[in-house]
């Protein structure tokens, strides 16, 4: 009978018997046989029956921690950071002339999409009068989000995105500081040349009358702020841009990448923040069309220098450094993980 009971997994308690151990919360009850004890009843042949006493032993089972919920079609944060470092390593290994060439392509995309932005925004006077916030967001959503989508899907080198991808590669030992500087110089130079090409196309396409109001307002505003304010707005702008890049790395579908680009880029444009490559289109257009108060000197010292520095801080410090601490080699060194 004892063997049968053990095989079933639980032994019944003898009538009147008290369990030796009380079940603890979260514990599993396992029955064991204690030394035999004499029962008062006879076993039928005049001898005292022997029955095993039953004990209950509490066995604590290990606690299982649930894994983080995985969103279908989206990489988890740690994998996104590693993907960023891998992308940075590929860019670091690229020949300098190829980096410049793809930088020109990215700058040209900026010029083309700037034309779209300047076409849509000024031609929504009714919405702007009744709901200026909505008008700003419409202008922001139709234009520059396509720049980043074109760069990520078709392939091009955007300096502001590289301010995060290359440092991530350096932190993870996949690139050197020299390679980082080579990429930054090449992509910045290429972006400047591409923006110059975009400015040339806009000035000679016969559509300048529809761009005039936007050029006047945007170019003058960008050279009119103090260095500190411009720098801070540049940090905020590229933080949004690189967040869009991060999200696009996480997204595994075309639709997901589009949403990633739309969310980050439209945010910084609608707020009115500063992006050094975009400004290489708007402010030179203001200088070349004779907007009062907009000069090359003001462009370089009031805008381009502080904006470039702010964009670098956002990409390398706010994104690459933070996420290396969270998911990469810097965190392993700091917290000894």
N, C-alpha and C positions, 0 to 999 in steps of 0.2 A: 504493500500500500504506500509505503514511503517513496519507493521508486516511482510509482505512478504519479504521486502528488508532485514530486520534484520535476518530473517530465512535463507536467502541466504548467509549471512556472510559478505557482503560488500554493503554499500549504495552508489548509484551513486551521484556524485556531481551535484548540480543544475547549469544550464548553467550560466556562468559568475561568479560563486562563487569561492572564493579563499580558499584553505585549511588553517586552523588555525595553524596546526603544520606540519612542514616539516618532512618527514620520515628520521629517523636517520639510520646510517649504522647498519645493523644487526637487525633492529627493525621490528616488525609486526604491520601492520596498522589495527586498529579496528575502525569501524564507530560508532558514537553515535549521537543521535538526540538532537539538541539544542532547546531552547524555540522557539515556533512558531513565524514566522514573516509574515507580510502581503505582498503578491505579488501584483504587479501592475495589473496583468491580472484578469479578472472576472471568476467566477466559473460557469457561465451559467445562473444564476438566478438574476444577477445584483449585487450580493454581492462580495466583494473582497475575493479571494481564500486565504486560509491559508495553507502554506506548511512548513514542518519542515526544518530548516537549518541543514546542515550536517557538522559535525566536524570530523577531523582525529586526533586520539590520538596515539602517538608512545608508544608501549609497548615493553620493552626490555626483551628478552627471556634469560634464564640462559644458560651459555656456558657449553657444555658437553665435558669433557676431555676423549679422547680415552684411553682404557686400553692397557697395554703393549701387544705386539704381542706374543702369545703363540706358541712355536715350538712344533709340534706334537711329542710325545714320549720323551720329555725332560722337566724336572721340571724347574720352574723359579728359579732364584738365591736365593731368600728368602727361598723357600721350600727346596732347596738343603742344605742350612745351617742348617735348622731344622732337616733334615734327618741325617746330620752328627752328630748333638747333640744327636739324638735318638740312632744312632748306637753306639756312645760313651757311652751312658747310659747302653746299653745292655752289652758292654764289661766291664764296671765298675762293674756290678752285677755278672760277671762270677767268679766262684771259682778260687782261685790262681792256683791250680794244673791243672785245665782245660786250663787256660791261658798258662801255661808252655807247656802243651802237644801240643796245637795248635800252639804255638811258634816254637816247634821242627819241626812240619809239614812245617811251612813257611820257616824255615831255610833249610830244606831238599830240598824244591822246588828251593831255590836260588842255592844250589849246583848243582842240576840236570840241571837247565837252564844255569848255568855258563859253563857246559860242552858243551852245544849247541853253546854258544857264542864263545868259544875257538875253536870249530870245524869249524865254518863257516868263521870267520875272517881271520885266517892265510892261508886258502885255496882259497883265492881270489887274488893271486899275480898279475894277469893281470889287474884286475880292480884297485887294489891298485896303480899300477905303472902309469896307465893312468889317473885315477880319484880318488885320495886318499880320497876326501870328500865323494864321493859316497860309497867307500869301508867302510868308518867309519859308514855311516848311515846304510848300509846293515847289518854290524855286530851288530849295536845297535838295529835294528828293529827285528832281529832274535835272540832271547834269553830272555833277561830280561822282555820285555813286557808280556811274557807268565807267568812269576812269579806272577805279580800282578793280572793278569786275573785268574790264578788258585786260588790265595788267596781269591779274592773277590767272585768268583763263587762257589768254592768248600768249602771254609771256612777255615781260618787259622788266626793267630795273627802275624802281622808284626809290629815291634816296631816303625818304621819310620812313618807309617800311623797313629798309635795310638798317636803320638806326637801332632796331630791336633784334632783327634776325641774326646779324653778324655778331653782336655781343653775346647772344645766346650760344652761338657756335663756339666762340672763344671760351666762355665759361665751361662748356662741356668738353673742351680739349679737341674740338673738331676743326678749329681754325686758329690762326695766329693773329696777333695784333697788327702785324704788317699786312696780312691779307685783308683784315678789316679796313685799314686805312686805304688800301688800294681800291677796295670796292666802293667805299664812301666817296673818294675823289672821283672815280670813274663814273659812278651813277649820278653824282651831283653835276659834274661837267656835262654828261650826256643829257640830263634833264634840262639844263640851261640851254643847250643847243636845240633841243627839241621844242622848248617853249619859244625860243626865237623863231623857229620855223612856224610854229602855230601863230605867233604874232604877225609874221609876214603874210600868212594865208588870210588871216582875218582882215588885215589892212587892204588887201587886194582882191577880195572876193566880191566887192560891190554891195555888201550888206552892212557896212559901217553905220548908216543912219539908224538902224534898229538897235545898234549896240551903244550908241552915244550916251544916252542917259545912264545906263548901267556903268559904263566906263568912267564917266565923270564922278559919280557917287562913290564907287568902290575904290578907285585909285586914290582919290583925295583922302578918304577915310583912312586908308592903310598907311599913309605917311604922316598922319596928324597926331599920333598918340606918343606918350613918353616911352622911353626905352623899357622901363620896368613893366609897364602894362602890356606892351607888345610882347615882351619875353614870356610873361605869364600866360597870355592868350595863346602863344605858340606851344607852350607845354600842354595846355588843355587840348589844343587842336590835334596834336600828334598822338596824344593819349587815345583819343577817339579813333584816329586812323589805325593805329596798331591794334587796338581792340578789334576793329573790323578785320584786320589781317588774321589775328588769332582765331576769331570766330570762323573765318573762311577756311582756315586749316582744320578746324574741328568738323566743319560740315563736309559730308561725303557726297552730296548731291549738288547739281547746278542750282536748284531752287534754294537750297540752304546757303550756298555761297552768295547768291544775289541778296538774300535777306541780311546776311552778315554785312555786306558792303553798304546796303541801304541804311541800316541802323546806325552804324558808326559815322559814315561820311555825311549823311543828311543832318546828323546832330551837330557836328562842328560848323557846317556851313550855315545852318539856321541860326545858331547862336551868334555867329559873327566872329569866329576865332581865326587864328593866323597859321597859314601853311606856306612854307617858303617856296615850294615849287609852283603852287597855284598863283602866288604873288608875282612870279616871274612872267606871267601872262598879263595880269590885270594892270600892274603898275607901269610896265613899259608901254602898254597901250595908252595909258594916260599921258605919259611923257611925250610919246610920238604924235599924239593928237592934240597936244598943246593945252591940256587941262591946267588952269591956273593953280599955282602952288605945288604942282607935282614935278619934281626934278630928279635927275639921276642921283645927285648927292643925297637927297632926302630918301630916295628909294633904298640906297645901299646902307646908310647909317641909321635911319629911323625905322627901317623895316627889315631889310634882308638879313643883316647881321643878327639882331636880337631874335628874329623868327627862326633862323637856322639853328642858333644855339638852343633856343627853347625846344625845338623839335627834337634835337639830339638828346636833351635831358629826358624828355618824355619816353622816347624809344629805348634808350640804353638803361636808364635808371628805373623809371616807373614801371616798365614792362619786363625787359630782359633780366635785370637784377632781382626784382621782386619774385619773378617766377622761377629763377634759378634757386633762390632761397627756399621757395616752396616745394619745388619738385626736382631740382637738379643738384649739381655738384656743390654749389655754395651752401645749400642747406645741409648737406652731409658734413661739410667742414665745420659749420657753425654749431649744429646741434648733434654732431657725432652720430648720425643715423646709420 
